[in-house]
Amino acid sequence: MIEIPEADYCYGLGILRMRITAMTVTPQEVPRLEWIRLIGVPLYSNEQEGPEREALIRVEALRQHPPKR
């Protein structure tokens, strides 16, 4: 699960909480990459899951907020 601040992802409001189901590439594969496309299931504040979606996230944000297991 990731928690990404609003300023570090595109097309959404508030903190993005998402369970990742797929990643196009990993930040380690392309170290100079600025943005990465993740696919996952959003987790809402009421603990409900939303439909699977894509999210464009700053790689630096993933380094600062690594996925929790």
C-alpha positions in Angstrom: 0.0 0.0 0.0 1.2 3.5 -0.8 0.2 6.9 0.6 1.2 9.7 -1.8 0.5 13.4 -1.1 -1.7 15.2 -3.6 1.2 17.3 -5.0 3.1 14.1 -6.1 0.5 12.5 -8.3 -1.7 13.5 -11.2 -5.5 13.6 -11.5 -6.8 13.4 -8.0 -7.5 15.3 -4.8 -6.1 14.6 -1.3 -3.7 11.9 -0.3 -3.7 8.9 -2.6 -4.0 5.6 -0.7 -3.6 2.7 -3.1 -2.8 -1.0 -3.0 -0.5 -1.5 -6.0 -1.4 -4.4 -8.4 1.0 -3.6 -11.2 3.9 -1.3 -12.0 5.1 -0.4 -15.6 8.7 -0.3 -14.5 10.5 0.1 -11.2 12.4 3.2 -10.2 15.6 1.1 -10.1 15.2 0.0 -13.7 15.2 3.6 -15.0 17.0 5.7 -12.4 16.5 9.0 -14.2 12.7 8.5 -14.6 10.7 11.4 -13.1 7.1 9.9 -13.2 5.9 6.3 -13.0 2.5 4.8 -13.9 1.1 2.5 -11.2 -2.0 0.4 -11.4 -3.9 -0.4 -8.2 -7.0 -0.3 -6.1 -7.7 3.0 -4.2 -8.4 2.6 -0.5 -10.9 5.2 0.9 -10.9 6.7 4.3 -14.0 4.5 5.2 -11.8 1.4 4.5 -13.7 0.6 1.3 -11.9 -0.2 -1.9 -12.6 1.6 -5.2 -12.3 0.2 -8.7 -8.9 -0.5 -10.1 -7.3 2.6 -11.6 -4.0 4.0 -12.9 -2.0 6.7 -11.2 0.9 8.8 -12.5 3.2 9.3 -9.5 6.5 11.1 -9.0 9.3 8.6 -8.6 10.8 10.8 -5.8 7.6 10.5 -3.9 7.8 6.7 -4.0 11.4 7.0 -2.6 10.1 9.3 0.2 7.0 7.2 0.9 7.9 3.6 0.0 5.1 1.0 -0.2 4.0 -0.6 3.1 3.4 -4.3 3.2 
